[in-house]
Amino acid sequence: MQNSGVASSSEFRVFETAEFCKALTRLDSASFLRKKLASYVYPQVRQNPYFGTNIRKLQG
């Protein structure tokens, strides 16, 4: 089955805070990091946001 480019209903959305964006622009390798985030990190986080020992669901 081919991916139609449409996000499935089980995917989560990823938001970048203003503080994160500001800190990212201060880095020398900001463009490299943006590409890595978009192509590698964010797709994985959207599929499995609770992966890892220090990641927990928010309550309340």
C-alpha positions in Angstrom: 0.0 0.0 0.0 1.3 3.4 -1.0 1.4 6.4 1.4 -0.9 9.1 0.0 0.9 11.9 1.9 -2.2 12.4 4.1 -1.6 12.0 7.9 -3.5 9.2 9.5 -5.8 9.9 12.4 -3.3 8.1 14.8 -0.6 10.7 14.2 0.2 13.4 16.7 1.0 17.0 15.9 4.3 18.6 16.9 4.6 22.2 17.9 7.7 24.3 18.3 7.6 26.9 21.0 8.8 30.5 20.4 11.6 29.8 22.9 12.8 26.7 21.0 12.8 28.6 17.7 14.7 31.5 19.2 17.3 29.1 20.6 17.6 27.2 17.3 18.3 30.4 15.4 21.2 31.2 17.7 23.0 28.0 16.7 25.6 27.9 13.8 24.1 24.7 12.4 20.4 25.8 12.5 19.7 24.9 8.9 21.2 21.5 9.3 19.2 20.9 12.5 15.9 22.1 10.9 16.4 19.6 8.0 17.1 16.8 10.5 14.1 17.7 12.6 11.8 17.8 9.7 13.0 14.6 8.0 13.9 12.4 10.9 12.8 13.5 14.4 9.3 14.9 13.8 8.0 12.0 11.8 9.1 9.5 14.5 7.6 11.7 17.3 4.3 11.9 15.4 4.1 8.1 15.1 5.2 7.3 18.6 5.3 10.3 21.0 5.6 8.2 24.2 8.8 6.4 23.2 11.5 6.6 25.8 11.9 6.4 29.5 11.6 10.1 30.3 8.4 10.8 28.2 5.1 10.6 29.9 1.5 11.6 29.1 0.4 14.9 30.6 -2.4 14.6 33.1 -5.3 17.0 33.7 
